């Protein structure tokens, strides 16, 4: 849920940035566009990158634990075959 909100905020910022571009282009102040938008998109993209990286690392750790718990092997029975734990 948090990851979805962070990504949603990124797209809201993108739309706001596009709106600002068109408003600045109407006034003729073209030199200000690149510096202001670079700052805006960096300010928005940094938390998105951190959130996606954190979520990926968290999912990886959870999946490793899940795989470790599911790979419990049983000792072989008298015939030498492994018994199923299911």
C-alpha positions as CSV (number, residue, x, y, z in Angstrom):
1,X,0.0,0.0,0.0
2,X,2.8,2.4,0.9
3,X,4.7,1.5,-2.3
4,X,1.6,2.3,-4.4
5,X,1.2,5.7,-2.6
6,X,4.8,6.6,-3.2
7,X,4.6,5.7,-6.9
8,X,1.3,7.5,-7.2
9,X,2.9,10.6,-5.7
10,X,5.7,10.4,-8.3
11,X,3.1,10.5,-11.1
12,X,1.3,13.4,-9.5
13,X,4.6,15.2,-9.3
14,X,5.2,14.4,-13.0
15,X,1.9,15.8,-14.0
16,X,2.5,18.9,-11.9
17,X,5.9,19.3,-13.5
18,X,4.4,19.1,-17.0
19,X,1.8,21.7,-15.9
20,X,4.6,24.0,-14.8
21,X,6.5,23.5,-18.1
22,X,3.5,24.7,-20.0
23,X,2.9,27.7,-17.8
24,X,6.5,28.8,-18.0
25,X,6.6,28.3,-21.7
26,X,3.6,30.6,-21.9
27,X,5.5,33.4,-20.1
28,X,8.6,33.0,-22.2
29,X,11.0,32.2,-19.3
30,X,12.6,29.2,-20.9
31,X,16.0,29.3,-19.1
32,X,14.3,28.5,-15.8
33,X,12.6,25.3,-17.0
34,X,15.6,22.9,-16.9
35,X,16.9,23.9,-13.4
36,X,13.5,23.9,-11.8
37,X,12.3,20.6,-13.3
38,X,15.6,18.9,-12.6
39,X,15.2,19.8,-8.9
40,X,11.5,18.8,-8.8
41,X,12.0,15.4,-10.4
42,X,15.1,14.6,-8.3
43,X,13.1,15.5,-5.2
44,X,10.3,13.2,-6.2
45,X,12.4,10.3,-7.7
46,X,14.7,9.8,-4.8
47,X,12.0,8.6,-2.3
48,X,10.5,6.5,-5.1
49,X,13.9,4.8,-5.8
50,X,14.4,4.2,-2.1
51,X,10.9,2.8,-1.6
52,X,11.2,0.4,-4.5
53,X,14.7,-0.7,-3.4
54,X,13.5,-1.3,0.2
55,X,10.4,-3.2,-0.9
56,X,12.5,-5.4,-3.2
57,X,15.0,-6.2,-0.4
58,X,12.2,-6.9,2.0
59,X,10.5,-9.3,-0.5
60,X,13.8,-11.0,-1.1
61,X,14.4,-11.6,2.6
62,X,10.8,-12.9,3.1
63,X,11.1,-15.3,0.2
64,X,14.5,-16.6,1.4
65,X,12.9,-17.4,4.8
66,X,9.9,-19.0,3.1
67,X,12.2,-21.2,1.0
68,X,14.3,-22.2,4.0
69,X,11.2,-23.3,5.9
70,X,9.8,-25.3,3.0
71,X,13.1,-27.2,2.3
72,X,13.1,-29.2,5.5
73,X,14.3,-32.7,4.6
74,X,13.2,-35.8,6.4
75,X,15.6,-38.6,7.3
76,X,15.5,-41.7,5.1
77,X,13.3,-44.6,6.1
78,X,14.4,-48.2,6.3
79,X,14.4,-48.6,2.5
80,X,16.7,-45.6,2.0
81,X,14.0,-43.4,0.5
82,X,13.2,-40.0,2.0
83,X,9.9,-39.7,3.6
84,X,7.5,-36.9,2.7
85,X,6.5,-34.5,5.4
86,X,3.3,-33.6,3.7
